[in-house]
Amino acid sequence: MKKLAVFIAVLLSSIITACGYYPYGEDLRFSFLNPKNFPYRNYASFYYSALGFTAEPEVGADTRDNEELWRKYCGNKASLEDIEDVLNNYSYSDIRPDRKNTFLKYLYIQKDTEALNYLKFAKNCEYFNTWQDDPWERNDKTANIKRKDLIQKAVSFAKSSRNMEIRKRYAFLAVRLSFYQGEMKTLNQIYDQYFSVDKTDTVIDVWALYFKAVSEDNPGLKNLYLAKVFALSPAKRFVAWQLFISKLSQEETLKYAKNNAEKSAVLLMYGIYNPEKNLENLKKMYAVDAGAEGLSFLLLRETSKLEDWIYTPYYSLFEPAIRQNYFTSDNDPESQSIQRILKRTETDREYAGKVLEFINAADLSKVENPEFWKFVKAELMLMTRDYSGSLNEIAGLEKILPVNSEIWGNLELIKTLNLFAWQEPGKAIIPEKTKKILLRNKHNKYFIFALGRELEYLGNTDDAAFLYVSLDTSHQNDYFSVFYKSLKNTKKTFTDYYADYFDYFDAVYTSGELKSFLSKAETLNKSEDPFYREYHPLKQTQMNELYDLLGTKYIRENQLQPALTVFQKLGEDYFDGQFALWEREKEDNKEAGKIFAKNPFYELKYTPDFIDKKEKFRLNKISITKKLIEYIGKAENINEKDRDYYYFLIANCYYNMSQYGNAWMMTRYSLSSSGNISVREDNEEFNTANLAKFYYGKALEQAKTEKFKALCLRMQGRCENYKLDFKQEEAVDYFYAPEGYEEERLQKNKYYQDLAHNYGDYYSDMISGCDSFAEYFKARR
């Protein structure tokens, strides 16, 4: 268990040291080859997975070698279930003729006292077939004496047994008891008398070889014996793998192999231990034993690796879930890091081509499962972008696979990915041939997301969005998510990945792309294509949320009239339902900080009130947008006598729509104290309040008094400070304000310098705090 314990320790340390959750491992891995659909469940402990190997057997795996041997002993007249029941659950006293058990019934009818006596003796040995579990070692002496007596009896019974199979069973009990007794010399003596490392005809021979391996001092021989046990006994695979000395060179173990079957077994073990490219190992194994089941399993593992190395980065833009020496430098900007990841996938596609060459050169009539090899060939062609070749290979498989073959499920996924990817940019659609497959697999989130990504890469953002929305978990009893990044990400992005279509559209989709999707989504329920009606009809709540997002994007782009049109389409009732009214903050404190609690035209965050509220209106996205349009109209009207006043209110609103204001909800759906740099279209504006600075400047141009001009410059200077901080933060990896930074920033701030040089009498009032703002604003006239 030492290797497993080390793995768990590393896993736990990686989780514990993480600051909050960040996607990793199986949460990221893309895989379309479901190993459960192929006949390798006896190797399930060693499926390719970021979770490490496990001793838990796969459902459907056949690990009942001993039961099968007993059934053969009974002339196939006893059920496996009854044999298993006796071996695993019966006690010594349960072995009697009145039990309704086909196994015992057969032995009693045949008067096979030798087999019955063996079963009873084996039950007496069970307690001693393990290490002592008494922490105080109070019974060690007694147990050792009893175990020694049992060893002697087992040897004696083996000598006197007339039945060769029962004789070996007694000998095996003696071998196993000797191991737990710590008598390795006795173990080897008994083994050499009744068993041979060159003869492993039954599971009893293989199990005995396992204990021979455990006692072996020569590491090369030990590895060879364990490799043979691994190849021959599914029940012993995990423990054999644990004891295998993987650090010993392959050549040092292979030199003890006497035939091709043993060489194949050794190569299989080293292949399972190799987390990286294993093609050379596959070639060697094919050369010595082309028909080995283990060779097909290693090919399955290699294909799973390639799926992770190619599909995980290509679709999610994360690094592969499992890859040694893969990670990019921490100094890389996120955008460069993603490009490097995508470039690495091209290298891995080249390796997929080499594995494909190996399969093409192989004689598939000699391999253990030709249909599986052909399936792998089809997927490798997909990986190498030979879509036509892959589809031809799939068509060939479709002609020969039985209707009830489990491979069909995998085959449909690969076929669909081919048909999606094999389209011209700008002309991609959801192909007609794939629609029934999508309907059957709409809950396979990695598959559906991959198809959406293919469409997005090819320019069809409408159908990509349609598929992304179908992954929504908020309306289902499903908390499982696909995690993915955007090509627009930068290292400075506060949240660099997405797990929800809304967040992704919010950050990445343009207003034009979102509007186009919504136009299409409006018609889906009435579409002539039944696929769009059946697959995932969008609920009205989802449509409303996306229209809200569209209007919000228009606000970010400063397209106020289109934003107002969208918000008015939603209506006042929608925003009331979204807790958007500032009056409700007192009624529901949970929403405090997420709703409009202050009027953005008259009030500034962390600033005493200094403007009389001439107008009072209920605050939501409709009213604020409408009022902003109205005030801009008044400010730009040359006949308006209070242009400076309205420009100042407009500037306040834009200021409050930045991260520093009380109306940030106009442009964002969440705010973080840790940083708000994002890939959204108004990233700089949200972090610098440039528009506010512009409109404070317009107020300054229209100002009539020196004091009001000083106030306008003071507000421009506040916004300029945000811009200087933002540029500084963009320029370095980790920005912190060193000693003297504020003084240095003051010198760089041209608005504060203008205030000092041209309005020196008011400079002290303006810079020392905000308490004089009311006086200076009232001095506007």
ZAMARGU-4260 file (C-alpha; in steps of 0.2 Angstrom, whole numbers, plus 5000, padded with zeros to 4 digits):
<rodrens>
0) 5000/5000/5000 | 5015/5011/5001 | 5013/5018/4983 | 4995/5021/4986 | 4998/5030/5002
5) 5011/5042/4994 | 4999/5046/4980 | 4985/5050/4992 | 4997/5061/5002 | 5002/5071/4987
10) 4984/5073/4981 | 4978/5079/4998 | 4993/5091/5000 | 4988/5099/4983 | 4970/5101/4988
15) 4974/5108/5006 | 4987/5120/4999 | 4976/5127/4986 | 4967/5144/4990 | 4949/5140/4987
20) 4944/5128/4973 | 4952/5128/4956 | 4947/5115/4943 | 4959/5101/4941 | 4961/5082/4937
25) 4945/5073/4932 | 4935/5089/4933 | 4944/5094/4917 | 4948/5079/4907 | 4939/5076/4891
30) 4937/5058/4885 | 4925/5051/4872 | 4932/5033/4874 | 4922/5025/4888 | 4933/5010/4893
35) 4918/5002/4901 | 4911/4999/4883 | 4926/4988/4879 | 4930/4971/4886 | 4944/4976/4897
40) 4935/4978/4914 | 4947/4966/4922 | 4960/4980/4920 | 4948/4993/4927 | 4959/4997/4942
45) 4972/5004/4929 | 4961/5014/4918 | 4968/5031/4913 | 4962/5043/4927 | 4968/5058/4936
50) 4962/5050/4952 | 4976/5037/4952 | 4974/5018/4952 | 4961/5010/4963 | 4959/4992/4970
55) 4940/4993/4968 | 4935/4981/4954 | 4924/4987/4939 | 4906/4982/4938 | 4906/4967/4927
60) 4924/4963/4929 | 4928/4944/4931 | 4938/4941/4946 | 4931/4924/4950 | 4945/4913/4944
65) 4944/4902/4960 | 4926/4900/4958 | 4927/4895/4940 | 4940/4882/4945 | 4928/4875/4958
70) 4914/4875/4945 | 4925/4865/4933 | 4929/4853/4947 | 4910/4850/4950 | 4907/4847/4931
75) 4899/4863/4929 | 4884/4857/4940 | 4886/4871/4954 | 4882/4889/4952 | 4896/4902/4953
80) 4885/4912/4965 | 4884/4897/4977 | 4902/4893/4976 | 4906/4911/4980 | 4894/4911/4994
85) 4903/4896/5002 | 4921/4903/4999 | 4917/4920/5006 | 4903/4919/5018 | 4902/4901/5026
90) 4910/4896/5042 | 4917/4879/5047 | 4901/4874/5054 | 4891/4879/5039 | 4898/4866/5028
95) 4886/4852/5031 | 4874/4842/5020 | 4858/4850/5024 | 4862/4867/5016 | 4853/4872/5001
100) 4869/4876/4991 | 4872/4868/4974 | 4891/4867/4977 | 4890/4858/4994 | 4875/4847/4988
105) 4886/4841/4973 | 4901/4837/4985 | 4890/4828/4997 | 4881/4818/4983 | 4898/4813/4976
110) 4904/4809/4993 | 4919/4819/4990 | 4926/4819/5008 | 4943/4825/5002 | 4936/4841/4995
115) 4924/4844/5009 | 4938/4841/5022 | 4949/4853/5012 | 4935/4867/5013 | 4933/4864/5032
120) 4952/4865/5034 | 4953/4881/5024 | 4940/4889/5035 | 4950/4885/5050 | 4965/4894/5042
125) 4956/4910/5037 | 4960/4919/5053 | 4978/4916/5051 | 4979/4921/5033 | 4983/4939/5038
130) 4995/4949/5049 | 4990/4949/5067 | 4978/4964/5071 | 4981/4964/5090 | 4989/4981/5093
135) 4996/4974/5110 | 5003/4958/5102 | 4995/4948/5116 | 4991/4934/5105 | 5006/4933/5094
140) 5014/4918/5102 | 4998/4908/5102 | 4994/4913/5084 | 5012/4908/5079 | 5011/4891/5087
145) 4993/4888/5079 | 4999/4894/5062 | 5014/4883/5063 | 5003/4868/5067 | 4992/4872/5052
150) 5007/4873/5040 | 5012/4856/5046 | 4995/4849/5044 | 4993/4857/5027 | 5009/4849/5021
155) 5004/4833/5028 | 4987/4833/5019 | 4995/4838/5003 | 5006/4823/5004 | 4992/4811/5007
160) 4980/4819/4995 | 4976/4808/4980 | 4967/4822/4970 | 4980/4832/4962 | 4970/4848/4963
165) 4966/4846/4981 | 4984/4843/4984 | 4989/4859/4976 | 4976/4868/4986 | 4983/4861/5003
170) 5000/4866/4997 | 4995/4884/4993 | 4987/4886/5010 | 5004/4880/5017 | 5013/4893/5006
175) 5002/4907/5011 | 5002/4903/5030 | 5021/4902/5029 | 5021/4920/5022 | 5011/4927/5036
180) 5022/4916/5048 | 5037/4925/5041 | 5045/4909/5037 | 5051/4912/5019 | 5063/4898/5018
185) 5048/4886/5022 | 5038/4895/5009 | 5051/4892/4996 | 5053/4874/5001 | 5035/4870/4999
190) 5033/4880/4983 | 5047/4871/4975 | 5040/4854/4980 | 5022/4857/4973 | 5023/4872/4961
195) 5034/4878/4947 | 5037/4896/4941 | 5036/4889/4923 | 5019/4881/4925 | 5004/4892/4929
200) 4990/4882/4923 | 4977/4886/4936 | 4973/4901/4948 | 4981/4891/4962 | 4997/4891/4953
205) 4996/4909/4950 | 4992/4913/4968 | 5006/4903/4974 | 5017/4912/4962 | 5012/4928/4970
210) 5019/4923/4987 | 5034/4916/4978 | 5037/4933/4971 | 5034/4942/4988 | 5048/4931/4995
215) 5060/4933/4981 | 5076/4943/4985 | 5081/4946/4967 | 5072/4961/4961 | 5073/4956/4942
220) 5065/4939/4946 | 5053/4947/4958 | 5047/4959/4944 | 5045/4944/4932 | 5035/4934/4944
225) 5023/4949/4948 | 5021/4953/4930 | 5016/4935/4927 | 5004/4936/4941 | 4997/4952/4935
230) 4994/4945/4917 | 4986/4929/4923 | 4975/4934/4938 | 4963/4949/4938 | 4960/4946/4957
235) 4979/4949/4961 | 4982/4963/4948 | 4982/4978/4961 | 4993/4970/4974 | 5005/4964/4960
240) 5006/4981/4953 | 5009/4988/4971 | 5024/4977/4974 | 5031/4979/4956 | 5048/4988/4957
245) 5045/5001/4943 | 5062/5010/4946 | 5071/4994/4941 | 5076/4996/4922 | 5065/4986/4910
250) 5080/4977/4903 | 5085/4971/4920 | 5068/4962/4922 | 5067/4957/4904 | 5083/4947/4905
255) 5075/4934/4916 | 5060/4931/4904 | 5061/4914/4896 | 5048/4916/4882 | 5038/4929/4873
260) 5023/4927/4885 | 5034/4932/4899 | 5042/4946/4889 | 5024/4952/4885 | 5019/4952/4904
265) 5034/4962/4909 | 5031/4975/4895 | 5013/4976/4901 | 5018/4981/4918 | 5031/4994/4913
270) 5018/5001/4900 | 5005/5003/4914 | 5018/5012/4925 | 5022/5024/4910 | 5011/5040/4911
275) 5019/5048/4896 | 5021/5042/4878 | 5022/5023/4877 | 5022/5019/4859 | 5039/5010/4859
280) 5033/4999/4872 | 5018/4995/4862 | 5029/4990/4847 | 5040/4979/4858 | 5024/4970/4865
285) 5016/4968/4848 | 5033/4960/4841 | 5033/4947/4855 | 5014/4944/4858 | 5003/4952/4845
290) 4988/4943/4852 | 4990/4948/4870 | 4975/4956/4879 | 4986/4967/4889 | 4992/4975/4872
295) 4975/4980/4868 | 4973/4987/4885 | 4989/4997/4884 | 4982/5004/4867 | 4966/5009/4876
300) 4977/5018/4889 | 4987/5027/4876 | 4971/5033/4867 | 4965/5039/4883 | 4981/5049/4886
305) 4980/5057/4869 | 4962/5062/4872 | 4968/5071/4888 | 4983/5078/4879 | 4973/5084/4864
310) 4955/5086/4868 | 4956/5094/4886 | 4967/5109/4880 | 4959/5110/4863 | 4941/5112/4870
315) 4943/5118/4888 | 4960/5128/4885 | 4966/5121/4902 | 4982/5111/4903 | 4979/5092/4902
320) 4972/5084/4917 | 4987/5073/4918 | 5004/5077/4911 | 5021/5077/4918 | 5033/5092/4914
325) 5019/5100/4905 | 5015/5116/4914 | 5019/5133/4907 | 5029/5146/4915 | 5021/5156/4929
330) 5029/5171/4920 | 5018/5168/4904 | 5004/5180/4902 | 4988/5169/4902 | 4985/5173/4883
335) 5002/5167/4879 | 5000/5152/4890 | 4984/5147/4882 | 4993/5149/4865 | 5007/5138/4871
340) 4995/5125/4877 | 4986/5124/4860 | 5003/5123/4851 | 5007/5108/4862 | 4991/5100/4856
345) 4998/5100/4839 | 5013/5091/4844 | 5002/5078/4853 | 4992/5077/4837 | 5008/5072/4828
350) 5011/5059/4841 | 4994/5052/4838 | 4999/5051/4820 | 5013/5040/4825 | 5002/5029/4835
355) 4991/5028/4820 | 5005/5023/4809 | 5009/5008/4821 | 4991/5002/4820 | 4991/5004/4801
360) 5007/4993/4800 | 5000/4980/4812 | 4991/4964/4806 | 4974/4966/4814 | 4970/4947/4811
365) 4983/4943/4824 | 4977/4956/4838 | 4966/4951/4852 | 4951/4962/4847 | 4952/4969/4829
370) 4936/4979/4831 | 4943/4988/4845 | 4959/4992/4836 | 4949/4999/4821 | 4939/5010/4833
375) 4955/5017/4840 | 4961/5020/4822 | 4945/5030/4818 | 4948/5041/4834 | 4966/5043/4830
380) 4961/5049/4812 | 4949/5062/4821 | 4964/5067/4832 | 4975/5070/4816 | 4961/5079/4807
385) 4959/5065/4794 | 4940/5067/4795 | 4936/5058/4779 | 4947/5043/4784 | 4939/5042/4801
390) 4922/5042/4794 | 4926/5029/4782 | 4933/5018/4796 | 4918/5021/4806 | 4907/5016/4791
395) 4916/5000/4790 | 4914/4996/4809 | 4895/5000/4807 | 4894/4986/4795 | 4901/4973/4806
400) 4897/4977/4824 | 4882/4968/4832 | 4867/4978/4835 | 4869/4976/4854 | 4888/4980/4854
405) 4892/4993/4868 | 4905/5000/4856 | 4890/5009/4847 | 4889/5022/4860 | 4908/5027/4858
410) 4907/5026/4839 | 4892/5039/4838 | 4902/5051/4848 | 4917/5050/4837 | 4906/5051/4821
415) 4898/5066/4827 | 4914/5075/4832 | 4920/5071/4814 | 4905/5078/4806 | 4905/5094/4816
420) 4924/5098/4814 | 4924/5093/4795 | 4915/5110/4790 | 4921/5126/4782 | 4923/5141/4794
425) 4909/5152/4792 | 4897/5139/4786 | 4896/5127/4800 | 4880/5120/4806 | 4873/5106/4817
430) 4873/5092/4804 | 4857/5083/4801 | 4865/5066/4803 | 4870/5071/4821 | 4854/5077/4828
435) 4847/5061/4834 | 4864/5057/4842 | 4864/5074/4851 | 4846/5070/4857 | 4853/5053/4864
440) 4868/5061/4872 | 4862/5078/4878 | 4867/5074/4896 | 4885/5070/4891 | 4891/5087/4895
445) 4909/5085/4889 | 4903/5079/4872 | 4890/5093/4870 | 4902/5106/4876 | 4915/5100/4863
450) 4903/5101/4849 | 4898/5119/4855 | 4917/5123/4855 | 4919/5116/4837 | 4905/5127/4831
455) 4912/5142/4840 | 4929/5139/4832 | 4921/5138/4815 | 4911/5155/4818 | 4894/5148/4822
460) 4891/5156/4839 | 4872/5155/4838 | 4872/5136/4838 | 4887/5135/4850 | 4877/5146/4862
465) 4862/5135/4860 | 4873/5120/4865 | 4881/5129/4879 | 4864/5134/4886 | 4859/5116/4886
470) 4872/5112/4899 | 4864/5123/4912 | 4863/5115/4929 | 4853/5129/4938 | 4836/5122/4932
475) 4841/5103/4935 | 4846/5092/4950 | 4863/5092/4943 | 4878/5101/4950 | 4891/5094/4938
480) 4899/5107/4927 | 4911/5108/4913 | 4926/5120/4916 | 4933/5130/4902 | 4943/5146/4898
485) 4942/5159/4884 | 4955/5163/4871 | 4953/5181/4877 | 4959/5177/4894 | 4974/5186/4901
490) 4985/5182/4916 | 4977/5197/4925 | 4959/5191/4923 | 4952/5189/4941 | 4942/5173/4936
495) 4950/5165/4922 | 4938/5151/4919 | 4920/5148/4917 | 4907/5134/4922 | 4891/5142/4917
500) 4885/5148/4900 | 4879/5165/4907 | 4896/5170/4914 | 4904/5165/4898 | 4892/5175/4887
505) 4894/5189/4900 | 4913/5190/4898 | 4916/5183/4880 | 4901/5186/4868 | 4900/5202/4859
510) 4883/5211/4860 | 4881/5207/4841 | 4884/5188/4844 | 4872/5188/4859 | 4859/5198/4850
515) 4860/5186/4835 | 4858/5171/4847 | 4843/5178/4855 | 4835/5182/4838 | 4837/5163/4834
520) 4832/5157/4851 | 4815/5167/4850 | 4810/5156/4836 | 4816/5139/4842 | 4800/5134/4850
525) 4791/5137/4833 | 4805/5130/4823 | 4801/5118/4808 | 4816/5108/4813 | 4810/5096/4827
530) 4828/5095/4834 | 4827/5113/4840 | 4810/5110/4848 | 4815/5094/4857 | 4833/5096/4862
535) 4833/5110/4874 | 4819/5123/4873 | 4825/5139/4882 | 4814/5144/4897 | 4807/5162/4898
540) 4818/5165/4913 | 4833/5161/4903 | 4828/5172/4889 | 4824/5186/4901 | 4841/5184/4909
545) 4850/5185/4892 | 4840/5200/4887 | 4846/5208/4903 | 4864/5204/4898 | 4862/5211/4881
550) 4856/5227/4888 | 4870/5227/4900 | 4882/5224/4886 | 4875/5239/4877 | 4878/5250/4893
555) 4896/5244/4893 | 4898/5249/4875 | 4889/5266/4879 | 4875/5262/4867 | 4862/5269/4878
560) 4847/5269/4867 | 4848/5251/4861 | 4851/5247/4880 | 4835/5256/4885 | 4825/5247/4871
565) 4831/5230/4878 | 4827/5235/4896 | 4810/5241/4891 | 4806/5225/4882 | 4809/5216/4899
570) 4798/5229/4908 | 4797/5236/4925 | 4790/5220/4932 | 4806/5210/4927 | 4817/5222/4937
575) 4806/5222/4952 | 4807/5203/4952 | 4826/5205/4951 | 4826/5215/4967 | 4832/5230/4958
580) 4823/5243/4967 | 4833/5253/4980 | 4818/5253/4992 | 4820/5234/4995 | 4837/5234/5003
585) 4829/5237/5020 | 4816/5223/5017 | 4829/5210/5012 | 4847/5212/5018 | 4853/5198/5008
590) 4852/5209/4993 | 4862/5223/5001 | 4876/5228/4990 | 4869/5220/4975 | 4855/5232/4971
595) 4853/5250/4968 | 4853/5258/4985 | 4859/5275/4980 | 4855/5287/4967 | 4870/5287/4955
600) 4867/5304/4949 | 4867/5313/4966 | 4877/5302/4977 | 4895/5295/4977 | 4902/5281/4987
605) 4912/5285/5003 | 4908/5304/4999 | 4896/5314/5010 | 4881/5320/5001 | 4884/5336/4993
610) 4871/5338/4979 | 4852/5342/4983 | 4841/5328/4975 | 4830/5338/4963 | 4822/5322/4956
615) 4818/5307/4965 | 4813/5291/4955 | 4814/5272/4958 | 4830/5265/4953 | 4833/5251/4941
620) 4841/5249/4924 | 4827/5256/4914 | 4825/5272/4925 | 4844/5275/4926 | 4847/5272/4907
625) 4832/5284/4903 | 4838/5297/4915 | 4855/5296/4908 | 4849/5299/4890 | 4838/5313/4896
630) 4853/5322/4905 | 4864/5320/4891 | 4851/5328/4879 | 4850/5343/4891 | 4869/5344/4893
635) 4872/5345/4875 | 4858/5357/4872 | 4867/5374/4869 | 4851/5383/4875 | 4852/5374/4892
640) 4858/5386/4905 | 4863/5373/4917 | 4874/5362/4905 | 4888/5362/4918 | 4876/5354/4931
645) 4869/5341/4920 | 4887/5336/4914 | 4892/5334/4932 | 4877/5323/4935 | 4881/5313/4920
650) 4899/5311/4926 | 4893/5305/4943 | 4883/5292/4934 | 4897/5285/4924 | 4908/5286/4939
655) 4895/5276/4949 | 4894/5263/4935 | 4913/5259/4937 | 4919/5247/4951 | 4921/5262/4963
660) 4903/5267/4962 | 4886/5263/4969 | 4878/5258/4952 | 4891/5245/4946 | 4876/5233/4944
665) 4873/5243/4928 | 4888/5235/4920 | 4892/5219/4931 | 4883/5205/4939 | 4896/5203/4953
670) 4910/5213/4961 | 4926/5207/4970 | 4937/5215/4983 | 4951/5205/4976 | 4951/5213/4958
675) 4940/5216/4944 | 4951/5215/4929 | 4942/5204/4916 | 4940/5201/4897 | 4924/5211/4896
680) 4922/5224/4883 | 4923/5239/4895 | 4937/5232/4906 | 4947/5248/4906 | 4932/5259/4908
685) 4926/5249/4923 | 4943/5250/4931 | 4947/5268/4927 | 4930/5278/4925 | 4937/5286/4909
690) 4919/5292/4904 | 4916/5300/4921 | 4933/5309/4919 | 4927/5315/4901 | 4911/5322/4907
695) 4918/5330/4923 | 4929/5339/4910 | 4914/5344/4900 | 4907/5351/4916 | 4923/5360/4918
700) 4921/5368/4901 | 4904/5374/4905 | 4908/5380/4923 | 4905/5398/4927 | 4914/5399/4944
705) 4932/5396/4950 | 4926/5385/4965 | 4915/5374/4954 | 4930/5372/4941 | 4941/5367/4956
710) 4928/5353/4961 | 4927/5347/4943 | 4946/5346/4942 | 4946/5337/4959 | 4934/5323/4952
715) 4944/5322/4936 | 4960/5319/4947 | 4951/5305/4957 | 4947/5296/4940 | 4965/5299/4934
720) 4972/5291/4950 | 4961/5275/4945 | 4969/5275/4928 | 4987/5277/4935 | 4984/5262/4947
725) 4976/5252/4933 | 4991/5255/4921 | 5003/5251/4935 | 4994/5235/4939 | 4994/5230/4920
730) 5013/5233/4919 | 5018/5221/4933 | 5013/5203/4939 | 5009/5208/4957 | 5005/5226/4961
735) 5007/5233/4978 | 5009/5251/4983 | 5027/5254/4989 | 5032/5268/5001 | 5030/5285/4993
740) 5019/5278/4979 | 5004/5290/4983 | 5016/5305/4982 | 5023/5299/4966 | 5006/5296/4959
745) 5001/5314/4964 | 5015/5321/4954 | 5010/5311/4939 | 4991/5316/4940 | 4990/5331/4928
750) 4973/5336/4935 | 4979/5338/4952 | 4994/5347/4946 | 4982/5359/4936 | 4972/5361/4952
755) 4987/5366/4962 | 4994/5378/4949 | 4978/5387/4943 | 4967/5385/4958 | 4979/5386/4972
760) 4968/5395/4984 | 4956/5380/4984 | 4969/5366/4982 | 4970/5362/5001 | 4951/5361/5003
765) 4950/5349/4988 | 4964/5338/4992 | 4962/5336/5011 | 4945/5328/5010 | 4927/5328/5003
770) 4919/5339/5017 | 4920/5354/5007 | 4912/5347/4991 | 4895/5353/4996 | 4901/5371/4998
775) 4910/5371/4981 | 4895/5363/4972 | 4883/5376/4979 | 4896/5389/4972 | 4892/5383/4955
780) 4881/5399/4953
</rodrens>
